C-alpha cells in the first residue's frame, strides 16, 4: 500500500524558511516522479513543484527562485526547501504521486 507522509510545516515570519519532507512507502520511489501541491483557503489546489525520477525539476512561476524540490532515493523521501517565504505562500502543502496524496502539512507565513 502506497503511503505518503508529510512533515515540516509550521508558522514562520515573512522572509523565513522551512523545509518540508514527504516520506514514501509502497512504491518504487527511485523511478517515479513526485509533486508538491498547495491549497490555500477558498482556492483550488495548485501544483508548486515537480521532480522526475531522473531529477528534472519544474516550478510554478510564483515560487521560482525561492523553492527547491529535491529527492533522496536512499530514504524514499522528497523535500521542498522554501526560502524567502511570503504571506501568500500560506497554505496546506501536499505531497503527490499519481492519484495518491499525503495528509498535508500546514504552512503559515505571518508576522
GIWO-V769287 format. One record per backbone hydrogen bond with DSSP energy under -0.5 kcal/mol. NH is the residue of the N-H (numbers start at 1). CO is the residue of the C=O. E is the energy in kcal/mol with one decimal. If there is no record, write none. Layout:
BEGIN
NH,CO,E  NH,CO,E
END
This chain:
BEGIN
3,25,-2.4  5,23,-2.3  6,4,-0.5  7,21,-2.0  10,106,-0.9  12,108,-2.6  15,85,-3.3  16,13,-2.3  18,82,-2.1  20,80,-2.7  21,7,-2.6  22,78,-2.1  23,5,-2.5  24,76,-2.5  25,3,-1.7  29,27,-2.1  31,28,-1.5  32,29,-1.8  34,51,-2.6  35,96,-2.3  36,49,-2.8  37,94,-2.9  38,46,-2.3  39,92,-2.1  43,40,-2.2  46,38,-3.1  48,36,-2.9  49,36,-1.7  50,58,-2.3  51,34,-2.5  52,56,-2.5  55,52,-1.3  58,50,-1.9  60,48,-2.5  63,60,-1.7  64,60,-1.0  66,63,-2.3  67,63,-2.2  68,81,-2.5  70,79,-1.7  72,77,-2.9  75,72,-0.9  76,72,-0.7  77,72,-1.8  78,22,-2.0  79,70,-3.0  80,20,-2.2  81,68,-3.1  82,18,-3.3  82,80,-0.6  83,66,-2.0  83,81,-0.6  84,15,-0.6  85,16,-2.3  89,86,-2.3  90,87,-1.8  91,107,-1.9  92,39,-2.4  93,91,-0.6  93,105,-2.9  94,37,-2.7  96,35,-2.5  97,100,-2.2  100,97,-2.6  102,95,-2.1  105,93,-2.0  107,91,-2.7  108,10,-2.8  110,12,-2.1  110,108,-0.7
END
